Amino acid sequence: MNSCKLFEPGDVELQSGQTLRDARLAYVTFGELNEARDNAIVMPTYYGGSHVDNARLIGDGHTLDPSRYFIVVPNLLGNGVSSSPSNTTSGQGGADFPRVTLYDNVMLQHRLITEQLGIDRLALVCGFSMGAQQTYHWAALFPDMVERILPWCGSAKTSRHNYVFLEGAKAALTADDAWRDGAYDAPPVKGLRAFGRVYAGWGPSQAFYREQAYRDLGFATVEEFIVGQWEERFVQKDANDLLAMLWSWQNADISANARYNGDFDAALRGIKARALVMPSQTDQYFPVADSGYEVSVLTNAELRPIPSIWGHMAGSPGLNPKDNAFLDSAMRELLES
């Protein structure tokens, strides 16, 4: 794994009017920028993930081949690697971490790309889940900079239903007495495990459970899958980090800024990049219908669902080789267009 680097721009004013003090945007790069400076790709991270997870789609034999492209993976604010409740001092740690939108994330990423890396043109921005939401933000906020986008298993705006799903997960976590309104002395383990159990009903699809596809991941029973895939994943996370990212997710909207003033269709029409939009056929909270609406408004877009019973997990880097191969093939087609 390439070593993690930091972009440290100092104090950053956020959309909320708050200031993120001593901001740190952690990122990794793969490959080299070519002489024409036209082979750069940005792939933001997703909810609960980091550059380590995204790296599973990068390397020799993948479309994201470092011998051809210069790939930048910026970590989401709140993910425990970039500035987050768990690693921030200056009186902004824990529950005192400021509210951060995906607009804030992408504006900071833009500074990294232009100021620190000296890049003014992106061949592709792509990402999974919240990474897809950031992908849409990149294309809407910097339409003359982004040539292509491939958001998969994500949306340009968090739907009301998606918002409610996240409310359920949040309620499970914060019901733990150890939570203490975010001022916990020890991790709220019961809440984190409950969070994982709620997620287990949403990440896969009904067909995934019906066909016992969890066995492909080495789990013999549903209970083993819930504990091993979901509880164990989230019990390793910081609760305040999870809730900071969750707030960013719930408030994701490419039109919620001064450029578009809440006009969602105008923000979609403002995207000039060629778009290949890839929801999972069985995703329960980023459904094909929502992606279909986005594609109907975008000016140069194709809808290509991932034909999978794995639900939202179909897009998870490195989880299901068949789904990842379908994604990789589509990405190659887009980049060669």
Contacts in CASP RR format, 6 or more apart in sequence:
PFRMAT RR
TARGET T0000
AUTHOR 0000-0000-0000
METHOD contacts of the structure
MODEL  1
MNSCKLFEPGDVELQSGQTLRDARLAYVTFGELNEARDNAIVMPTYYGGS
HVDNARLIGDGHTLDPSRYFIVVPNLLGNGVSSSPSNTTSGQGGADFPRV
TLYDNVMLQHRLITEQLGIDRLALVCGFSMGAQQTYHWAALFPDMVERIL
PWCGSAKTSRHNYVFLEGAKAALTADDAWRDGAYDAPPVKGLRAFGRVYA
GWGPSQAFYREQAYRDLGFATVEEFIVGQWEERFVQKDANDLLAMLWSWQ
NADISANARYNGDFDAALRGIKARALVMPSQTDQYFPVADSGYEVSVLTN
AELRPIPSIWGHMAGSPGLNPKDNAFLDSAMRELLES
1 28 0 8 1.000
1 51 0 8 1.000
1 52 0 8 1.000
1 55 0 8 1.000
2 28 0 8 1.000
2 29 0 8 1.000
2 30 0 8 1.000
2 55 0 8 1.000
3 28 0 8 1.000
4 26 0 8 1.000
4 27 0 8 1.000
4 28 0 8 1.000
4 51 0 8 1.000
4 75 0 8 1.000
4 81 0 8 1.000
5 26 0 8 1.000
5 27 0 8 1.000
5 28 0 8 1.000
5 29 0 8 1.000
6 24 0 8 1.000
6 25 0 8 1.000
6 26 0 8 1.000
6 27 0 8 1.000
7 24 0 8 1.000
7 25 0 8 1.000
7 27 0 8 1.000
7 108 0 8 1.000
7 111 0 8 1.000
7 112 0 8 1.000
7 116 0 8 1.000
8 22 0 8 1.000
8 23 0 8 1.000
8 24 0 8 1.000
8 25 0 8 1.000
9 23 0 8 1.000
9 25 0 8 1.000
9 108 0 8 1.000
9 111 0 8 1.000
9 115 0 8 1.000
10 21 0 8 1.000
10 22 0 8 1.000
10 23 0 8 1.000
11 19 0 8 1.000
11 20 0 8 1.000
11 21 0 8 1.000
11 22 0 8 1.000
11 23 0 8 1.000
12 19 0 8 1.000
12 20 0 8 1.000
12 23 0 8 1.000
12 104 0 8 1.000
12 108 0 8 1.000
13 19 0 8 1.000
14 20 0 8 1.000
14 98 0 8 1.000
14 99 0 8 1.000
14 100 0 8 1.000
14 101 0 8 1.000
14 104 0 8 1.000
15 101 0 8 1.000
15 103 0 8 1.000
15 104 0 8 1.000
15 256 0 8 1.000
15 257 0 8 1.000
16 98 0 8 1.000
16 99 0 8 1.000
16 101 0 8 1.000
18 98 0 8 1.000
18 99 0 8 1.000
19 98 0 8 1.000
20 77 0 8 1.000
20 83 0 8 1.000
20 92 0 8 1.000
20 98 0 8 1.000
20 100 0 8 1.000
20 104 0 8 1.000
21 88 0 8 1.000
21 90 0 8 1.000
21 91 0 8 1.000
21 92 0 8 1.000
22 83 0 8 1.000
22 88 0 8 1.000
22 89 0 8 1.000
22 90 0 8 1.000
23 77 0 8 1.000
23 83 0 8 1.000
23 108 0 8 1.000
24 82 0 8 1.000
24 83 0 8 1.000
25 74 0 8 1.000
25 75 0 8 1.000
25 77 0 8 1.000
25 82 0 8 1.000
25 83 0 8 1.000
25 108 0 8 1.000
25 109 0 8 1.000
25 112 0 8 1.000
26 51 0 8 1.000
26 74 0 8 1.000
26 75 0 8 1.000
26 81 0 8 1.000
26 82 0 8 1.000
27 51 0 8 1.000
27 72 0 8 1.000
27 73 0 8 1.000
27 74 0 8 1.000
27 75 0 8 1.000
27 112 0 8 1.000
28 51 0 8 1.000
28 55 0 8 1.000
28 72 0 8 1.000
28 73 0 8 1.000
29 70 0 8 1.000
29 71 0 8 1.000
29 72 0 8 1.000
29 73 0 8 1.000
29 117 0 8 1.000
30 55 0 8 1.000
30 58 0 8 1.000
30 59 0 8 1.000
30 64 0 8 1.000
30 66 0 8 1.000
30 69 0 8 1.000
30 70 0 8 1.000
30 71 0 8 1.000
30 73 0 8 1.000
31 66 0 8 1.000
31 67 0 8 1.000
31 69 0 8 1.000
31 70 0 8 1.000
31 71 0 8 1.000
32 66 0 8 1.000
32 70 0 8 1.000
33 39 0 8 1.000
33 40 0 8 1.000
33 70 0 8 1.000
33 117 0 8 1.000
33 119 0 8 1.000
34 70 0 8 1.000
37 118 0 8 1.000
37 119 0 8 1.000
37 120 0 8 1.000
37 121 0 8 1.000
38 121 0 8 1.000
38 123 0 8 1.000
39 68 0 8 1.000
39 69 0 8 1.000
39 70 0 8 1.000
39 123 0 8 1.000
40 69 0 8 1.000
40 70 0 8 1.000
40 71 0 8 1.000
40 72 0 8 1.000
40 113 0 8 1.000
40 117 0 8 1.000
40 119 0 8 1.000
40 121 0 8 1.000
40 122 0 8 1.000
40 123 0 8 1.000
41 64 0 8 1.000
41 69 0 8 1.000
41 70 0 8 1.000
41 71 0 8 1.000
41 72 0 8 1.000
41 122 0 8 1.000
41 123 0 8 1.000
41 124 0 8 1.000
41 125 0 8 1.000
41 126 0 8 1.000
42 71 0 8 1.000
42 72 0 8 1.000
42 73 0 8 1.000
42 74 0 8 1.000
42 109 0 8 1.000
42 113 0 8 1.000
42 122 0 8 1.000
42 124 0 8 1.000
42 125 0 8 1.000
42 126 0 8 1.000
42 138 0 8 1.000
43 54 0 8 1.000
43 57 0 8 1.000
43 58 0 8 1.000
43 64 0 8 1.000
43 71 0 8 1.000
43 72 0 8 1.000
43 73 0 8 1.000
43 125 0 8 1.000
43 126 0 8 1.000
43 127 0 8 1.000
43 131 0 8 1.000
44 73 0 8 1.000
44 74 0 8 1.000
44 76 0 8 1.000
44 105 0 8 1.000
44 106 0 8 1.000
44 109 0 8 1.000
44 125 0 8 1.000
44 127 0 8 1.000
44 130 0 8 1.000
44 131 0 8 1.000
44 134 0 8 1.000
44 135 0 8 1.000
45 51 0 8 1.000
45 53 0 8 1.000
45 54 0 8 1.000
45 73 0 8 1.000
45 74 0 8 1.000
45 75 0 8 1.000
45 76 0 8 1.000
45 79 0 8 1.000
45 130 0 8 1.000
45 131 0 8 1.000
46 53 0 8 1.000
46 54 0 8 1.000
46 76 0 8 1.000
46 127 0 8 1.000
46 128 0 8 1.000
46 129 0 8 1.000
46 130 0 8 1.000
46 131 0 8 1.000
46 132 0 8 1.000
47 76 0 8 1.000
47 129 0 8 1.000
47 130 0 8 1.000
47 245 0 8 1.000
47 246 0 8 1.000
47 249 0 8 1.000
48 76 0 8 1.000
48 79 0 8 1.000
48 237 0 8 1.000
48 241 0 8 1.000
48 242 0 8 1.000
48 245 0 8 1.000
49 76 0 8 1.000
49 79 0 8 1.000
50 75 0 8 1.000
50 79 0 8 1.000
50 80 0 8 1.000
50 81 0 8 1.000
51 73 0 8 1.000
51 75 0 8 1.000
51 81 0 8 1.000
53 317 0 8 1.000
54 73 0 8 1.000
54 127 0 8 1.000
54 128 0 8 1.000
54 317 0 8 1.000
55 73 0 8 1.000
55 317 0 8 1.000
56 317 0 8 1.000
56 318 0 8 1.000
56 324 0 8 1.000
57 64 0 8 1.000
57 317 0 8 1.000
57 318 0 8 1.000
57 324 0 8 1.000
57 327 0 8 1.000
57 328 0 8 1.000
58 64 0 8 1.000
58 65 0 8 1.000
58 66 0 8 1.000
58 71 0 8 1.000
58 73 0 8 1.000
59 65 0 8 1.000
59 66 0 8 1.000
60 66 0 8 1.000
60 67 0 8 1.000
62 328 0 8 1.000
63 328 0 8 1.000
63 329 0 8 1.000
63 331 0 8 1.000
63 332 0 8 1.000
63 335 0 8 1.000
64 71 0 8 1.000
64 331 0 8 1.000
69 123 0 8 1.000
70 119 0 8 1.000
72 112 0 8 1.000
72 113 0 8 1.000
72 117 0 8 1.000
74 82 0 8 1.000
74 105 0 8 1.000
74 109 0 8 1.000
74 112 0 8 1.000
75 81 0 8 1.000
75 82 0 8 1.000
76 82 0 8 1.000
76 105 0 8 1.000
76 130 0 8 1.000
76 131 0 8 1.000
76 134 0 8 1.000
76 245 0 8 1.000
76 248 0 8 1.000
77 83 0 8 1.000
77 84 0 8 1.000
77 100 0 8 1.000
77 104 0 8 1.000
77 105 0 8 1.000
77 108 0 8 1.000
77 244 0 8 1.000
77 248 0 8 1.000
78 84 0 8 1.000
78 85 0 8 1.000
78 86 0 8 1.000
78 97 0 8 1.000
78 100 0 8 1.000
78 241 0 8 1.000
78 244 0 8 1.000
78 245 0 8 1.000
78 248 0 8 1.000
79 241 0 8 1.000
79 245 0 8 1.000
80 86 0 8 1.000
80 87 0 8 1.000
80 238 0 8 1.000
80 241 0 8 1.000
84 97 0 8 1.000
84 238 0 8 1.000
84 240 0 8 1.000
84 241 0 8 1.000
84 244 0 8 1.000
85 93 0 8 1.000
85 94 0 8 1.000
85 95 0 8 1.000
85 96 0 8 1.000
85 97 0 8 1.000
85 238 0 8 1.000
85 240 0 8 1.000
85 241 0 8 1.000
85 243 0 8 1.000
85 244 0 8 1.000
86 93 0 8 1.000
86 94 0 8 1.000
86 238 0 8 1.000
86 240 0 8 1.000
86 241 0 8 1.000
88 94 0 8 1.000
88 97 0 8 1.000
92 98 0 8 1.000
93 240 0 8 1.000
94 182 0 8 1.000
94 183 0 8 1.000
94 240 0 8 1.000
95 181 0 8 1.000
95 182 0 8 1.000
95 183 0 8 1.000
95 240 0 8 1.000
97 240 0 8 1.000
97 244 0 8 1.000
99 247 0 8 1.000
99 251 0 8 1.000
100 244 0 8 1.000
100 247 0 8 1.000
100 248 0 8 1.000
101 248 0 8 1.000
101 251 0 8 1.000
101 252 0 8 1.000
101 256 0 8 1.000
102 130 0 8 1.000
102 133 0 8 1.000
102 134 0 8 1.000
102 137 0 8 1.000
102 248 0 8 1.000
102 251 0 8 1.000
102 252 0 8 1.000
103 137 0 8 1.000
103 141 0 8 1.000
103 256 0 8 1.000
103 257 0 8 1.000
105 134 0 8 1.000
105 137 0 8 1.000
105 248 0 8 1.000
106 134 0 8 1.000
106 137 0 8 1.000
106 138 0 8 1.000
106 141 0 8 1.000
107 141 0 8 1.000
109 134 0 8 1.000
109 138 0 8 1.000
110 138 0 8 1.000
110 141 0 8 1.000
110 142 0 8 1.000
113 119 0 8 1.000
113 122 0 8 1.000
114 120 0 8 1.000
120 145 0 8 1.000
121 145 0 8 1.000
121 147 0 8 1.000
122 138 0 8 1.000
122 145 0 8 1.000
122 146 0 8 1.000
122 147 0 8 1.000
123 147 0 8 1.000
123 148 0 8 1.000
123 335 0 8 1.000
124 147 0 8 1.000
124 148 0 8 1.000
124 149 0 8 1.000
124 150 0 8 1.000
124 331 0 8 1.000
124 334 0 8 1.000
124 335 0 8 1.000
125 134 0 8 1.000
125 135 0 8 1.000
125 138 0 8 1.000
125 139 0 8 1.000
125 146 0 8 1.000
125 148 0 8 1.000
125 149 0 8 1.000
125 150 0 8 1.000
125 273 0 8 1.000
126 132 0 8 1.000
126 135 0 8 1.000
126 149 0 8 1.000
126 150 0 8 1.000
126 151 0 8 1.000
126 152 0 8 1.000
126 331 0 8 1.000
127 134 0 8 1.000
127 135 0 8 1.000
127 150 0 8 1.000
127 151 0 8 1.000
127 152 0 8 1.000
128 152 0 8 1.000
128 153 0 8 1.000
128 154 0 8 1.000
128 315 0 8 1.000
128 316 0 8 1.000
128 317 0 8 1.000
129 153 0 8 1.000
129 154 0 8 1.000
129 286 0 8 1.000
129 312 0 8 1.000
129 315 0 8 1.000
130 154 0 8 1.000
130 245 0 8 1.000
130 248 0 8 1.000
130 249 0 8 1.000
130 252 0 8 1.000
131 151 0 8 1.000
131 154 0 8 1.000
132 151 0 8 1.000
132 152 0 8 1.000
132 153 0 8 1.000
132 154 0 8 1.000
132 155 0 8 1.000
132 286 0 8 1.000
133 151 0 8 1.000
133 154 0 8 1.000
133 155 0 8 1.000
133 156 0 8 1.000
133 158 0 8 1.000
133 249 0 8 1.000
133 252 0 8 1.000
135 149 0 8 1.000
135 150 0 8 1.000
135 151 0 8 1.000
136 149 0 8 1.000
136 151 0 8 1.000
136 155 0 8 1.000
136 156 0 8 1.000
136 254 0 8 1.000
136 271 0 8 1.000
136 294 0 8 1.000
137 252 0 8 1.000
137 254 0 8 1.000
138 145 0 8 1.000
138 146 0 8 1.000
138 149 0 8 1.000
139 146 0 8 1.000
139 149 0 8 1.000
139 271 0 8 1.000
139 272 0 8 1.000
139 273 0 8 1.000
139 275 0 8 1.000
140 156 0 8 1.000
140 254 0 8 1.000
140 255 0 8 1.000
140 259 0 8 1.000
140 260 0 8 1.000
140 267 0 8 1.000
140 268 0 8 1.000
140 270 0 8 1.000
140 271 0 8 1.000
141 254 0 8 1.000
141 257 0 8 1.000
141 259 0 8 1.000
143 270 0 8 1.000
143 271 0 8 1.000
143 272 0 8 1.000
143 273 0 8 1.000
144 272 0 8 1.000
146 272 0 8 1.000
146 273 0 8 1.000
147 273 0 8 1.000
147 274 0 8 1.000
148 273 0 8 1.000
148 274 0 8 1.000
148 275 0 8 1.000
148 276 0 8 1.000
148 334 0 8 1.000
148 335 0 8 1.000
148 337 0 8 1.000
149 271 0 8 1.000
149 273 0 8 1.000
149 274 0 8 1.000
149 275 0 8 1.000
149 276 0 8 1.000
150 275 0 8 1.000
150 276 0 8 1.000
150 277 0 8 1.000
150 278 0 8 1.000
150 330 0 8 1.000
150 331 0 8 1.000
150 334 0 8 1.000
151 275 0 8 1.000
151 277 0 8 1.000
151 278 0 8 1.000
152 277 0 8 1.000
152 278 0 8 1.000
152 279 0 8 1.000
152 280 0 8 1.000
152 306 0 8 1.000
152 315 0 8 1.000
152 327 0 8 1.000
153 278 0 8 1.000
153 279 0 8 1.000
153 280 0 8 1.000
153 283 0 8 1.000
153 286 0 8 1.000
153 306 0 8 1.000
153 312 0 8 1.000
153 314 0 8 1.000
153 315 0 8 1.000
154 279 0 8 1.000
154 283 0 8 1.000
154 286 0 8 1.000
154 291 0 8 1.000
155 162 0 8 1.000
155 252 0 8 1.000
155 286 0 8 1.000
155 290 0 8 1.000
155 291 0 8 1.000
155 294 0 8 1.000
156 253 0 8 1.000
156 254 0 8 1.000
156 264 0 8 1.000
156 267 0 8 1.000
156 268 0 8 1.000
156 294 0 8 1.000
157 252 0 8 1.000
157 253 0 8 1.000
157 254 0 8 1.000
157 255 0 8 1.000
157 264 0 8 1.000
158 249 0 8 1.000
158 250 0 8 1.000
158 251 0 8 1.000
158 252 0 8 1.000
158 253 0 8 1.000
159 285 0 8 1.000
159 290 0 8 1.000
161 285 0 8 1.000
162 249 0 8 1.000
162 250 0 8 1.000
162 285 0 8 1.000
162 286 0 8 1.000
163 250 0 8 1.000
165 202 0 8 1.000
165 284 0 8 1.000
165 285 0 8 1.000
166 246 0 8 1.000
166 249 0 8 1.000
166 250 0 8 1.000
167 250 0 8 1.000
168 198 0 8 1.000
169 195 0 8 1.000
169 196 0 8 1.000
169 198 0 8 1.000
169 199 0 8 1.000
169 202 0 8 1.000
169 246 0 8 1.000
170 195 0 8 1.000
170 243 0 8 1.000
170 246 0 8 1.000
172 191 0 8 1.000
172 194 0 8 1.000
172 195 0 8 1.000
172 196 0 8 1.000
172 197 0 8 1.000
172 198 0 8 1.000
173 179 0 8 1.000
173 188 0 8 1.000
173 191 0 8 1.000
173 192 0 8 1.000
173 194 0 8 1.000
173 195 0 8 1.000
173 239 0 8 1.000
173 242 0 8 1.000
173 243 0 8 1.000
174 191 0 8 1.000
174 243 0 8 1.000
175 191 0 8 1.000
175 194 0 8 1.000
176 188 0 8 1.000
176 189 0 8 1.000
176 190 0 8 1.000
176 191 0 8 1.000
176 192 0 8 1.000
176 194 0 8 1.000
177 188 0 8 1.000
178 184 0 8 1.000
178 186 0 8 1.000
178 187 0 8 1.000
178 188 0 8 1.000
178 189 0 8 1.000
178 190 0 8 1.000
178 191 0 8 1.000
179 188 0 8 1.000
179 191 0 8 1.000
179 239 0 8 1.000
180 188 0 8 1.000
182 239 0 8 1.000
182 240 0 8 1.000
184 239 0 8 1.000
187 235 0 8 1.000
187 238 0 8 1.000
187 239 0 8 1.000
188 239 0 8 1.000
189 235 0 8 1.000
191 239 0 8 1.000
192 231 0 8 1.000
192 234 0 8 1.000
192 235 0 8 1.000
192 237 0 8 1.000
192 239 0 8 1.000
192 242 0 8 1.000
193 231 0 8 1.000
193 234 0 8 1.000
193 235 0 8 1.000
195 234 0 8 1.000
195 242 0 8 1.000
196 226 0 8 1.000
196 230 0 8 1.000
196 231 0 8 1.000
196 233 0 8 1.000
196 234 0 8 1.000
197 226 0 8 1.000
197 230 0 8 1.000
197 231 0 8 1.000
199 230 0 8 1.000
199 234 0 8 1.000
200 225 0 8 1.000
200 226 0 8 1.000
200 229 0 8 1.000
200 230 0 8 1.000
201 284 0 8 1.000
202 284 0 8 1.000
202 285 0 8 1.000
202 312 0 8 1.000
203 284 0 8 1.000
203 285 0 8 1.000
203 311 0 8 1.000
203 312 0 8 1.000
203 313 0 8 1.000
204 213 0 8 1.000
204 214 0 8 1.000
204 310 0 8 1.000
204 311 0 8 1.000
204 312 0 8 1.000
204 313 0 8 1.000
205 282 0 8 1.000
205 283 0 8 1.000
205 284 0 8 1.000
205 309 0 8 1.000
205 310 0 8 1.000
205 311 0 8 1.000
206 282 0 8 1.000
207 213 0 8 1.000
207 282 0 8 1.000
207 309 0 8 1.000
208 214 0 8 1.000
208 282 0 8 1.000
208 309 0 8 1.000
208 310 0 8 1.000
208 311 0 8 1.000
208 313 0 8 1.000
209 222 0 8 1.000
211 309 0 8 1.000
213 309 0 8 1.000
213 310 0 8 1.000
214 222 0 8 1.000
214 224 0 8 1.000
214 225 0 8 1.000
214 229 0 8 1.000
216 320 0 8 1.000
217 225 0 8 1.000
217 229 0 8 1.000
217 319 0 8 1.000
219 225 0 8 1.000
219 228 0 8 1.000
219 229 0 8 1.000
234 242 0 8 1.000
253 262 0 8 1.000
253 264 0 8 1.000
254 260 0 8 1.000
254 264 0 8 1.000
254 267 0 8 1.000
254 268 0 8 1.000
255 261 0 8 1.000
255 262 0 8 1.000
255 263 0 8 1.000
255 264 0 8 1.000
255 266 0 8 1.000
255 267 0 8 1.000
256 262 0 8 1.000
259 267 0 8 1.000
260 266 0 8 1.000
260 267 0 8 1.000
265 297 0 8 1.000
268 294 0 8 1.000
268 297 0 8 1.000
268 298 0 8 1.000
269 297 0 8 1.000
269 298 0 8 1.000
269 299 0 8 1.000
270 299 0 8 1.000
271 298 0 8 1.000
271 299 0 8 1.000
272 299 0 8 1.000
272 300 0 8 1.000
273 300 0 8 1.000
274 300 0 8 1.000
274 301 0 8 1.000
274 334 0 8 1.000
274 337 0 8 1.000
275 295 0 8 1.000
275 298 0 8 1.000
275 300 0 8 1.000
275 301 0 8 1.000
275 302 0 8 1.000
276 301 0 8 1.000
276 302 0 8 1.000
276 304 0 8 1.000
276 330 0 8 1.000
276 331 0 8 1.000
276 333 0 8 1.000
276 334 0 8 1.000
277 291 0 8 1.000
277 292 0 8 1.000
277 294 0 8 1.000
277 295 0 8 1.000
277 298 0 8 1.000
277 301 0 8 1.000
277 302 0 8 1.000
277 303 0 8 1.000
277 304 0 8 1.000
278 291 0 8 1.000
278 304 0 8 1.000
278 305 0 8 1.000
278 306 0 8 1.000
278 327 0 8 1.000
278 330 0 8 1.000
279 286 0 8 1.000
279 287 0 8 1.000
279 288 0 8 1.000
279 290 0 8 1.000
279 291 0 8 1.000
279 292 0 8 1.000
279 303 0 8 1.000
279 305 0 8 1.000
279 306 0 8 1.000
280 286 0 8 1.000
280 288 0 8 1.000
280 305 0 8 1.000
280 306 0 8 1.000
280 308 0 8 1.000
280 310 0 8 1.000
280 311 0 8 1.000
280 312 0 8 1.000
280 313 0 8 1.000
280 314 0 8 1.000
280 315 0 8 1.000
280 323 0 8 1.000
281 288 0 8 1.000
281 305 0 8 1.000
281 306 0 8 1.000
281 307 0 8 1.000
281 308 0 8 1.000
281 309 0 8 1.000
281 311 0 8 1.000
281 314 0 8 1.000
282 308 0 8 1.000
282 309 0 8 1.000
282 310 0 8 1.000
282 311 0 8 1.000
282 314 0 8 1.000
283 311 0 8 1.000
283 312 0 8 1.000
283 314 0 8 1.000
284 311 0 8 1.000
284 312 0 8 1.000
285 312 0 8 1.000
286 312 0 8 1.000
288 303 0 8 1.000
288 305 0 8 1.000
291 303 0 8 1.000
291 305 0 8 1.000
292 303 0 8 1.000
294 301 0 8 1.000
295 301 0 8 1.000
295 302 0 8 1.000
295 303 0 8 1.000
304 330 0 8 1.000
306 314 0 8 1.000
306 315 0 8 1.000
306 323 0 8 1.000
306 326 0 8 1.000
306 327 0 8 1.000
307 326 0 8 1.000
308 314 0 8 1.000
308 320 0 8 1.000
308 322 0 8 1.000
308 323 0 8 1.000
308 326 0 8 1.000
310 319 0 8 1.000
310 320 0 8 1.000
310 323 0 8 1.000
313 319 0 8 1.000
313 320 0 8 1.000
314 320 0 8 1.000
314 323 0 8 1.000
315 323 0 8 1.000
315 324 0 8 1.000
315 327 0 8 1.000
317 324 0 8 1.000
318 324 0 8 1.000
END
